[in-house]
Amino acid sequence: MATMDEVGERDGWRCWVCDEPVDPDRSVNDARGPSVDSYFTASKKKAPGAVERLAHRACNTRKGAVTPVISWPADGMVADPAVLLTSADRLRRKGGREVVGRCPGAAEGRELADWLTDRMSRLAPDLQIRCSVEAGGGQHLLVLTV
């Protein structure tokens, strides 16, 4: 069991749910204060080798038993964006690779791949997920790999 400071330092003091900064000096009882959230599977059993993730108290409380929706960047040009928590769970269970979206150009793809690599590090800190951009059929695929 990691301490709040250890989890916060590892996660860069960013909430895994909303991806906003978490103030380590706020009270843990404050809605924007830090809390530690353990990863649980849909069946509510702790995942093997699961680690804790940093969340705002309000984000942690609000998600309750409902799976949170992790938004893609509003300014990102991506078609057919995957549900990122579902992709992370599938990669955790099966490994391998998964296509999570399509971009019209290589520059947009590279920008989103960098964002995805960073975002997935907070969604699934127990996995080493990489994102690559693969050209094909006049488009650029965003591919997550474990």
Secondary structure, 3 states (H helix, E strand, C coil): CCCHHHHHHHCCCECCCCCCECCCCCCCCCCCCEEEEECECCCCCECCCCCEEEEEHHHHHHHCCCCCCCCCCCCCCCECCCCHHHHHHHHHHHCCEEEEEEECCHHHHHHHHHHHHHHHHHHCCCCCCEEEEEEECCEEEEEEEC
